[in-house]
Amino acid sequence: MDIRYTDTHEFVAKDGAEFIIGITDHAQESLGDIVFVELPAVGAHFAAKAGFAVVESVKAASDIYLPIAGTITAVNDALSGAPETINQDCYGKGWIAKIKADNDADFDALLDEAAYKAIL
């Protein structure tokens, strides 16, 4: 699976026609124990870099920004009862939302792994 990153520590994984959005390992580690996730509504449309979810930890509440414009097609409802899943498996079971991008090419403009690691 092809994964891209933002300088605000979100990741986007391309999965066929959909894109999976979550926070990076660096982000979850910096936040500490995650205790609550506010998920967006399925069907909602967001512009690129718009806040679309909120993650609360024992340290702080942080807005999560949508890396590319699109419409929410699914949310990870399991996070409502187990927000700590993000800490345990941010790239797997801890995903936040899936979207249909307005423009699939926007994905290519995001940071690749090497570029993301360079900013850390």
N, C-alpha and C positions, 0 to 999 in steps of 0.2 A: 504494500500500500504506500502511495506517495504522500509524504507529510511535509507541510510547509509551516512556517512560524511567523509571528509578529514580534516587533520590538516591545510590545506590551505583554508578552508571554502567553499568548493564545496559540493553539495549534489548529491546523486544518488538515484533515486527511481526506484524500479523494477516494471515494468508494463508488465506482461506476458513475451514475448520473448525480449522485448525492455527495455532499461534503459533510464530514463529521467535525464538530467544533468542540474544543475543550481547552483547559489550561495546561500549560507545560509542567513538567516535573519540577523545574526551577520555581515556578509560581506556587505550586502546592507546597513545596518545601519552605518557601519564604513565608507563606501564610500560616503554616502550622496546622494544628488540628482543625479541620473543617467541620462546622457544626450545623450549617444550614445553607441550602441553595434555593434561590428564587429563580424559577424557570420561566422562560417566555411562553407565550401562547402559541400553539400550533396554528399555522395560517397567518401569523403576524409577519409583516415585512419590515426589514431593517436596512438602512443604508450602511455602507461600509464604515467601520470605525464607530458605529453607534453602540451605546450600551444596550445589551439585550438580556443580561442575566446578572445576578448578584450572588457572590459567594461570601459567606460569613465564616470567620474562624475565631478561635479564642483570642486572636490578636487584633483583627480588624474586619471590616466589611469592604469588599472590593467589587467594583463594577467589572463585568466581563464584556469586552467589545467584540462585535462581529467583524472578523477580518475582511470579509467580502460581502457585498450586498446580496441579499436574497430573502427567500421566504422560508420560515420554519416549517419543516415537514414532519418532524418528530422531536420529542424531548425525552430525556432519560428520567422517567417517573420514579425509578428505583432510588434516585438520589434524595427524594423527599423523605424516605424512611431511613436511608443510609448514606448521608452526605460524605461520610468518611471514606466512601469508595473512591472518591477523587484522590485522596491521600494514598490509598492502597494501589490503585491501578488507573492513573489519570489518562493514559493512552488507550486503555482497553475498556473495562466496564465503567470507568469514571467519566465517559464522554458526557457533554451537557446537552447538545442539540444537533440535529441534522438539518441541513438546508438544501434548497434548490437555488443555486446561484443565478443571479441576473445575467452574469457574463462569466462563463467558465474560465475565460482567459485571465481573469483577475487573480486566480489561484497562482498562475505562473509568476506573477509580480511579487509574491510574498517571499520571505527569506527561506533559503534552503537550509539544511542542517548545519553546514559549515559556516554560513553567514550568521546564523542564530548563535552558534557556539562562540563566534568571534565577538559578539556583543555582550556575552555573559561575563 
